[in-house]
Amino acid sequence: MFKSTLLALALSSLLGAGAVHAADDKPWINSETALVIDAYELNVIEWDKLAANKRVAGFVAKASDGLPEVYDCSRPHKGDTRNHCKTMWRKYAVSRELHQTRRMLAKANGMLWGAYHLARPGNPIDQANHFLDYADPGKDDLMVLDLEGLDETQFMSLADAEIFVGHIKARTGRYPILYTNHDTARFIALRRDQYSLLSRLPLWYARYKPEIKGVFPMGNWENYMMWQFSSATNCGKKTCPMRIEGTLDDIDVNTVPMTKAELAAIWKQGELLPVRPPELQYLVSATGTLGTSTLPQIHAVAEASTQNRQPVLTALNYQDF
C-alpha cells in the first residue's frame, strides 16, 4: 500500500508539473535547425556535394581508437602475427593522414570541426595523450569522448573515463563532450554523484527513434547538445530518417536544437554543465493494481525542477509488461 501510494504521488506530480518534454518529435524536419555529420575512416564523403548542403554546419571525425599499434612490431603488439602488426600500423598511418585531410576540407568549406576518441580498456591517461596527439585540436574545435557502452571488456570503464576527461581538461583547459547511448547516459545520470564529471559533460545522445519522450531532464542533463538520429542502424534503401547527398546510407547524421549561427557560438564547449540540485529525490519500486489493470514494476527517480519547484520524473524503466 505504501509503495503504491508513493508511485501515485510521483505520477500525479509529473502530470501536474507537465514538465518532461524537453525534446521534440523529428526536430530535424525543421529546416532552420543545423545538422552535423560524423564519420569514421571508412565512410565515403564527396565533399563538393556535402558542402552544397547549407544545413550541414559541422563535421566530427573519428580520431583515435584506444591506443595505437606499436611501430616496432618486434615488441609485444595486438596483431595476430608480425606481418599483421605491420598492416595495422599502416592502416593507422593512413587513417591519421585521412583525418588531417578531412579537417582541411571541412574548414575550407566553412564547417565547424570536431574529433572523437573511441574509448577502450587500457590506461586512460595514455589514451587521452594519444587522442590529443592524433586529433591536435584547435582552440575552437570540438573534442568528444565516445563511450559506446558499459561492457568493460570492450569499452573504457566509467571510472577511467572520469580520469580521461580530467586529463583532457588539464592539458587543454577544456573538457570534451560525451557521446553515448540511452542506457549508458541513464546509468551515469542515476549515479551522478559517483560520476561527477561525466554526468556534467554536454551530451551527444545516440537514439535511432523519431522522438524523445520522457527522457529529459535526466540527471544534470536538461537536454541534448546533439542527437544522432540517423545511421547505418536505421537507414537503408527503403527507409531512412534523412539522406545527405555526398554520403552513403551508413553516414551518421545529427540534429541540434538551434540554428547554424547559434551552434557556431557554443561549438567548442569546454565547460561542465551546472548541477541540478535535487529538492526531492527518491527511488520508487511498486507493484500493485489500479482498478482492474495491473501496474508493471516501475523504478523511478523524482527530482524537483529548479524553475518551478515541482517534482518531475527523470527516469523510467518498465519491466514485465
C-alpha positions, 0 to 999 in steps of 0.5 A: 500500500505504501509503495503504491501510494508513493508511485501515485504521488510521483505520477500525479506530480509529473502530470501536474508539473507537465514538465518532461518534454524537453525534446521534440518529435523529428526536430530535424524536419525543421529546416532552420535547425543545423545538422552535423555529420560524423564519420569514421575512416571508412565512410565515403564523403564527396565533399563538393556535394556535402558542402552544397548542403547549407544545413550541414554546419559541422563535421566530427571525425573519428580520431583515435581508437584506444591506443595505437599499434606499436611501430616496432612490431618486434615488441609485444603488439595486438596483431595476430602475427608480425606481418599483421602488426605491420598492416595495422600500423599502416592502416593507422598511418593512413587513417591519421593522414585521412583525418588531417585531410578531412579537417582541411576540407571541412574548414575550407568549406566553412564547417565547424570541426570536431574529433572523437576518441573511441574509448577502450580498456587500457590506461586512460591517461595514455589514451587521452595523450594519444587522442590529443596527439592524433586529433591536435585540436584547435582552440575552437574545435570540438573534442568528444569522448565516445563511450559506446557502452558499459561492457568493460571488456570492450569499452573504457570503464566509467571510472577511467573515463572520469580520469580521461576527461580530467586529463583532457581538461588539464592539458587543454583547459577544456573538457570534451563532450560525451557521446553515448547511448540511452542506457549508458547516459541513464546509468551515469545520470542515476549515479551522478554523484559517483560520476561527477564529471561525466554526468556534467559533460554536454551530451551527444545522445545516440537514439535511432527513434523519431522522438524523445519522450520522457527522457529529459531532464535526466540527471544534470542533463536538461537536454541534448547538445546533439542527437544522432538520429540517423545511421547505418542502424536505421537507414537503408534503401527503403527507409531512412530518417534523412539522406545527405547527398555526398554520403552513403546510407551508413553516414551518421547524421545529427540534429541540434536544437538551434540554428547554424549561427547559434551552434557556431557560438557554443561549438567548442564547449569546454565547460561542465554543465551546472548541477541540478540540485535535487529538492526531492529525490527518491527511488520508487519500486511498486507493484500493485493494481489500479482498478482492474489493470495491473501496474508493471514494476516501475523504478523511478527517480523524482527530482524537483525542477529548479524553475518551478519547484515541482517534482518531475520524473527523470527516469523510467524503466518498465519491466514485465509488461 
